[in-house]
Amino acid sequence: DHTFPIVINVEAWDRTTADETYTIELEAGPVGFASSIKTGKITVNGPGQYVILVDIPTLVAQKSDVAAIRLAYTLAGTTPSITSHAFIGGAILR
């Protein structure tokens, strides 16, 4: 199968002023990401585990020269700070 999860574990985040926001997107493109696309957007609502599912044929249909993926974090607010780690999970069997 061509579907696999990107698993993101958020250990800590700052909510001191309650105006902080955290968004994570999967970014895919050629090596160097000069012409990348962002897909698989999630909003972090607190510590915990988040998953972005990746389907390779769909990703390649959106961006034919995909050779690499990474996570793009968008943090906003007065004092945004996040501690997290991510990994590629095993293939999802059907």
N, C-alpha and C positions, 0 to 999 in steps of 0.2 A: 504494500500500500504506500501511497505517497503523501500521507498525512501524518504530521508529528506535532507534539506540543512544545512551545517555548514556555518553560515554567519560571515564574518570577516570584521569589520569596522576599517579601518586604518585612524587615525586622523592626524598623523604627522610622518615624516620620515626625516632622515638627508641625504642631497645630497651636503654637503659643498664642498667636493673635487671631486664630480662627478664620483667616482670609487666605490661607495657603491652599493651593490646588496642585495636583500631581496627575499628569497624563503620560502614559507610556505607549509608544507605537512601534510596530515592527517596521524597520526600514530595509528595503531590498534594492540591489542594484549591481552594477559592475564593480570590480575591485576599485577601491578609492571613492566610491559612491558619488561620482561627479554628476550622474543623472539618475538619482535614485527615486523611488516612490515610497510613500508611507502607507501602511495598511495595518489592520488588526489593532485598532485603538482601544485602550482600556483606561478607565479612571480609577486611581487608587483611593480607596475610602478608609484605609487604616492598615495596620500590620496584618499580614496573612499571605496566602498563596494565590497568585493570579496566573491564568493560563491564556496564551494566544495560540490558537490552532493554525497551523500552516499547511496548506494543500499545494504541493509543488506545481502540478499542472495549472492550477488557477493563478498562482504567482507568476509563472512563466508567461501565461496568456496576458497578464497585465504589464509585464516588463520582460521582454524576450531575452535581454542580455544579463539576467540575474546570475551573479557569480558569488555573491556574499550577502549576508544578512547581519543586522545589528539592531539594538534597541535604542530608540531616541526618546529621551526624557524631556518633558516640558514642565518646568516648575515655575509657579507664580505666587505672588503674595508678599507679605512683609519679610518673613524669615523662613523661606522654604528650605528644607533639608531632608534627605531621605537616605536610608541605609538599606540596600537590597543586593541580592545576587540572583543570577539566572543561569539556567542550563537548558540544553536541548534534551527533551525526553525521548523515550523509545517510540518506534512507529506504533500507530494506533491500529490494532487488528480489527477486522470486521468479520 
